[in-house]
Amino acid sequence: MKLRLVALPILAVGGFALTAVAVARFNTPPKTGPAPIAPPAIPFADRVAGVGLVEPASETIQIGAHVGGVVTSVFVTEGQRVERGAPLVEVDPREAEARLGTARASVAAAEAQVEAAEARAATALARVAQLEARPRAEDIAEAEAIVAARRAAVVDAEGRLERLLRVSDRGTAANEQPTLEANLAIARAQLAQEEASLVRVKTGAYPEDLAVAKGEARAAAADAATARAQLHTAEGALREAEIARELLVVRAPIAGTVLKLDAHVGEYKAAGPNATALLRLGDIDTLHVRTDIDELDSWRFDQGGAAIATIRGGSRLQVRLRFVRIVPDVQPKKTLTGENAERIDTRVMQVIYAIENPPAFLQPGMLVDVAVATKGS
């Protein structure tokens, strides 16, 4: 009985002591060793901080296909520098080249039709001009000369017949008289024909003939106009076929560097707003840093203040920034740092800074810590 009375107080005191030791150990802060990376030394006493996303000066351009199809050629590789207009990717061109050949043949046929129609129109106009120019002095002179020759022939035939009738030999006259009379009749008929021709020449073109010629000229001109219109249509179709062929080759819209290539020979690539980009292109000769400034600090921001960017993981890797512009649209925060105390239910003002001659280790897509000196710094 006496042993139990002694043991209970001893156990109570021991339990209390153990509890006190455990509480003391729990409340004692753990010993911390030196930080593996020293925090960056910021030279600004008063500053505004933000997270920056490194991007090309041109921003990242998502290059898509103009027309969907199977990729037949890839002309670039990742990291390659290209000039504006350089070919990047080509889609299967066989169908487009066939249409292009047909369009070229149609243009050649239309050109031949235009040439023939214009020749007919020129001939018809020449005919009208010829009729309108009548009577011409040279035509009248020529017709009068022919009439004079025919009259001389009639006089000659009449003289031959008269001389025959005066001969004393009636037998000879009887034999030759029919021939001479026939020659005289022929000469008189030819004279009458040429005199009628002379009258027509002096009269000029008949109104009916001129009207018919003008009608034919108008019809020929209309045919030529139709042929030219058909040629223009064929040329338009050819231009469409040429453009369709050109669109199968995706070209660089700017001079820049291929950041990411997602096109390979044999793959089918679709076109449209929801299609996957063939590649990403950007001008990285000058890099930009798209910096998010919390809206609560926007009133303190000074666009003329000095700014530096610290590369994550290297407190001594800092680059100076040059102010470019402020994006005039406050947006919800999208670039997250992953810190436990980070606020995500806030909005940020985006500020663009430039890095002239960026170091080789700085690449698009990297996150950097940006510090901007305020006016009170």
C-alpha positions in Angstrom: 0.0 0.0 0.0 2.8 2.3 0.9 4.6 1.5 -2.4 1.5 2.5 -4.4 1.3 5.8 -2.6 4.9 6.6 -3.5 4.8 5.4 -7.2 1.8 7.5 -8.2 3.4 10.9 -7.5 6.6 9.8 -9.1 4.8 8.8 -12.3 2.9 12.1 -12.4 6.0 14.2 -12.0 7.8 12.2 -14.8 4.9 12.6 -17.2 4.8 16.3 -16.6 8.5 16.6 -17.2 8.3 14.6 -20.5 5.4 16.9 -21.7 7.4 20.0 -20.9 10.4 18.8 -22.8 8.2 17.8 -25.9 6.5 21.2 -25.9 9.8 23.0 -25.7 11.3 21.1 -28.6 8.2 21.7 -30.7 8.3 25.5 -30.2 12.0 25.8 -30.9 12.5 26.9 -34.6 14.6 24.6 -36.6 18.1 25.6 -37.5 18.4 26.7 -41.1 21.5 26.4 -43.2 22.8 28.9 -45.7 20.6 29.5 -48.8 21.8 27.5 -51.8 21.5 30.7 -54.0 21.9 34.1 -52.5 18.9 36.4 -53.2 19.4 38.9 -56.0 20.8 42.3 -55.0 18.4 44.9 -56.3 20.0 48.4 -56.5 16.7 50.2 -56.0 15.6 51.1 -52.5 12.1 51.9 -53.6 10.8 49.8 -56.5 7.9 48.0 -58.2 8.4 44.3 -58.8 6.8 42.1 -61.4 7.2 38.8 -63.2 8.3 39.1 -66.8 7.9 36.7 -69.7 10.7 36.8 -72.3 9.3 36.9 -75.9 10.5 37.9 -79.4 10.3 41.5 -80.3 7.8 40.6 -83.0 5.9 38.4 -80.5 5.6 34.7 -81.3 3.9 34.3 -84.6 1.9 31.1 -85.1 2.4 30.2 -88.8 -0.5 28.2 -90.2 -1.3 26.6 -93.6 -3.3 28.6 -96.2 -4.8 25.4 -97.6 -5.1 22.0 -95.9 -3.2 19.1 -97.4 -0.3 16.7 -97.0 3.1 18.2 -96.3 5.5 17.4 -99.1 8.5 19.7 -98.3 9.9 21.3 -95.1 12.6 23.9 -95.9 13.6 24.9 -92.4 14.8 23.5 -89.1 14.3 24.8 -85.5 16.6 27.6 -84.7 17.2 28.5 -88.3 17.3 32.2 -89.3 15.0 33.0 -92.3 14.4 36.2 -94.3 11.0 37.6 -95.1 9.3 35.7 -97.9 11.6 32.6 -97.5 9.7 29.3 -98.1 9.0 27.4 -94.9 6.7 24.5 -95.7 5.0 23.2 -98.9 1.7 21.3 -99.2 1.1 18.7 -102.0 1.0 20.9 -105.2 0.0 18.3 -107.9 -3.7 19.2 -108.1 -3.0 22.9 -108.2 -0.3 22.5 -110.9 -2.8 20.5 -113.1 -5.3 23.3 -112.8 -2.6 25.8 -113.5 -1.7 24.0 -116.8 -5.4 24.0 -117.9 -5.7 27.7 -117.2 -2.6 28.5 -119.2 -3.9 26.5 -122.2 -7.2 28.4 -121.9 -5.4 31.7 -122.0 -3.4 30.6 -125.1 -6.6 29.6 -126.9 -8.4 32.8 -126.0 -5.4 34.9 -127.3 -5.6 33.1 -130.6 -9.4 33.8 -130.8 -8.7 37.5 -130.1 -6.1 37.7 -132.8 -8.4 36.1 -135.4 -11.4 38.2 -134.4 -9.4 41.4 -134.5 -8.1 40.5 -138.0 -11.7 40.0 -139.2 -12.7 43.3 -137.7 -9.8 45.1 -139.4 -10.8 43.6 -142.8 -14.4 44.7 -142.3 -13.4 48.2 -141.4 -11.1 48.4 -144.4 -14.0 47.4 -146.6 -16.2 50.2 -145.2 -13.4 52.7 -145.7 -13.0 51.6 -149.3 -16.7 52.0 -150.1 -16.8 55.4 -148.4 -13.8 56.6 -150.4 -15.6 56.0 -153.7 -15.4 57.5 -156.3 -11.7 57.8 -156.4 -10.0 60.0 -159.0 -7.6 57.2 -160.0 -10.5 54.7 -160.4 -12.3 57.2 -162.7 -9.2 57.8 -164.8 -8.6 54.1 -165.1 -12.2 53.5 -166.2 -12.1 56.4 -168.7 -9.0 55.0 -170.2 -10.6 51.6 -170.7 -13.7 53.2 -172.3 -11.4 55.1 -174.6 -9.6 51.9 -175.6 -13.0 50.2 -176.3 -14.1 53.1 -178.5 -10.9 52.9 -180.4 -11.6 49.2 -180.9 -15.1 49.9 -182.2 -13.8 52.6 -184.6 -11.2 50.1 -185.9 -13.8 47.4 -186.3 -16.1 49.8 -188.2 -13.2 50.8 -190.5 -12.3 47.3 -191.3 -15.9 46.5 -192.2 -16.3 49.6 -194.4 -13.1 48.9 -196.3 -14.2 45.4 -197.0 -17.5 46.6 -198.4 -15.7 48.9 -200.8 -13.6 46.1 -202.4 -14.7 45.0 -206.0 -14.2 41.3 -205.2 -17.7 40.3 -204.0 -16.6 36.8 -203.3 -13.9 37.8 -200.9 -16.2 40.3 -199.2 -18.9 37.7 -198.7 -16.5 35.4 -197.0 -14.9 37.9 -194.5 -18.0 40.1 -193.9 -19.6 37.9 -191.2 -16.3 37.8 -189.2 -15.8 41.6 -189.3 -19.4 42.2 -188.4 -19.1 39.9 -185.4 -15.9 41.6 -184.3 -17.7 44.9 -184.5 -20.5 43.7 -182.5 -18.1 42.4 -179.8 -16.3 45.7 -179.7 -19.5 47.6 -179.3 -20.7 45.3 -176.5 -17.4 45.7 -174.7 -17.6 49.5 -175.1 -21.1 49.5 -173.6 -19.9 47.3 -170.7 -17.0 49.6 -169.9 -19.2 52.7 -170.3 -21.6 51.2 -167.7 -18.6 50.5 -165.4 -17.5 54.1 -165.8 -21.0 55.3 -164.7 -20.8 53.0 -161.6 -17.4 54.2 -160.7 -18.5 57.9 -161.0 -21.6 57.1 -159.0 -19.6 55.7 -156.0 -20.7 53.0 -153.5 -24.3 52.1 -153.4 -26.0 52.9 -150.1 -27.1 49.3 -149.8 -23.6 48.0 -150.2 -22.3 50.5 -147.7 -25.0 49.6 -145.1 -24.1 45.9 -145.5 -20.4 46.6 -145.1 -21.0 48.7 -142.0 -23.2 45.9 -140.5 -20.5 43.4 -141.1 -17.9 45.7 -139.5 -20.1 46.1 -136.4 -20.6 42.4 -136.1 -16.8 41.8 -136.4 -16.1 44.4 -133.8 -18.6 42.8 -131.4 -17.0 39.4 -132.0 -13.6 40.9 -131.2 -14.9 42.5 -128.0 -16.4 39.1 -127.0 -13.1 37.4 -127.7 -11.3 40.0 -125.6 -13.7 39.5 -122.7 -13.2 35.8 -122.9 -9.5 36.4 -122.8 -9.8 38.5 -119.7 -11.9 35.8 -118.0 -9.3 33.2 -118.9 -6.5 35.5 -117.6 -8.5 35.9 -114.3 -8.8 32.1 -114.0 -5.1 31.8 -114.7 -4.3 34.3 -111.9 -6.6 32.4 -109.5 -4.8 29.2 -110.4 -1.4 30.9 -109.9 -2.5 32.2 -106.5 -3.8 28.8 -105.5 -0.4 27.3 -106.4 1.5 30.0 -104.5 -0.6 29.5 -101.4 0.6 25.9 -101.1 4.0 27.3 -100.2 4.0 28.8 -96.7 6.4 31.7 -96.5 7.9 33.7 -93.7 5.9 36.9 -93.0 8.9 38.5 -91.3 12.6 38.0 -91.0 13.1 35.9 -87.8 14.1 32.6 -86.3 12.1 29.4 -86.3 11.3 28.8 -82.6 9.3 25.6 -82.9 8.7 23.3 -85.9 5.6 21.1 -85.9 5.4 20.0 -89.5 6.9 16.9 -91.1 6.8 15.4 -94.6 3.8 13.1 -95.0 1.7 14.7 -92.3 -1.7 16.1 -93.1 -2.1 19.7 -91.9 -5.5 21.4 -91.8 -6.2 25.0 -92.4 -8.4 27.3 -90.3 -8.6 29.0 -87.0 -8.7 25.8 -85.0 -5.9 24.1 -86.9 -2.5 23.4 -85.3 0.2 25.8 -86.3 2.9 24.5 -88.7 5.6 26.4 -86.8 6.3 29.3 -84.5 8.4 32.2 -85.8 9.8 35.3 -84.1 12.5 38.0 -84.3 14.9 37.3 -81.4 17.6 39.7 -82.4 15.9 42.0 -79.9 14.0 40.3 -77.0 11.1 41.8 -75.2 10.0 41.2 -71.6 6.3 41.3 -71.0 6.1 42.3 -67.4 3.0 41.9 -65.2 2.7 44.8 -62.7 0.0 44.2 -60.0 -2.9 46.7 -60.3 -2.3 47.7 -56.7 1.2 48.9 -57.6 0.3 50.5 -61.0 0.0 54.0 -59.4 3.6 53.7 -58.2 5.0 52.6 -61.6 7.3 55.0 -63.4 7.8 54.3 -67.0 10.9 56.4 -67.0 12.5 54.5 -64.1 15.5 52.3 -64.5 14.5 48.6 -64.8 16.5 45.3 -64.5 15.6 41.7 -65.0 17.1 39.0 -62.9 17.4 35.5 -64.4 15.9 32.9 -62.1 18.4 30.6 -60.6 21.3 33.0 -60.9 21.2 36.0 -58.6 24.1 37.6 -60.4 22.6 37.2 -63.9 20.9 40.6 -64.4 20.2 42.5 -67.6 19.1 46.1 -68.0 15.8 46.8 -69.7 14.6 49.6 -71.9 11.0 50.8 -71.7 9.0 50.2 -74.9 5.3 50.7 -74.1 2.5 50.0 -71.8 -0.3 47.7 -73.0 -3.4 49.8 -72.6 -5.6 46.9 -71.3 -5.4 45.6 -67.7 -6.0 41.9 -67.8 -6.4 39.0 -65.3 -3.2 37.6 -64.1 -2.0 34.7 -66.2 1.7 34.3 -65.6 2.1 32.5 -62.3 5.2 32.0 -60.2 4.1 29.0 -58.2 4.8 30.7 -54.8 2.5 29.8 -51.9 1.7 33.5 -51.1 1.0 34.4 -54.7 -2.4 36.1 -55.4 -4.2 34.8 -58.5 -7.5 36.7 -58.1 -5.9 40.0 -59.2 -5.4 41.9 -62.4 -2.2 43.2 -63.9 -0.9 46.0 -66.0 1.4 44.7 -68.7 4.6 46.7 -69.5 6.8 45.8 -72.4 10.6 46.2 -72.0 13.3 45.5 -74.5 16.7 43.8 -74.1 19.2 45.0 -76.6 21.8 42.4 -77.6 20.4 39.7 -75.3 22.8 37.2 -73.8 22.8 33.7 -75.3 21.3 32.1 -72.2 18.2 34.2 -72.5 15.5 32.4 -74.5 11.9 33.2 -75.4 9.5 31.6 -72.9 11.7 32.1 -69.8 10.4 33.8 -66.7 12.4 36.6 -65.1 12.0 38.8 -62.1 11.7 42.5 -63.0 12.4 45.4 -60.7 11.5 49.0 -61.7 12.8 52.0 -59.8 10.0 54.4 -58.6 10.3 58.1 -58.4 11.1 58.0 -54.7 14.0 55.6 -55.2 
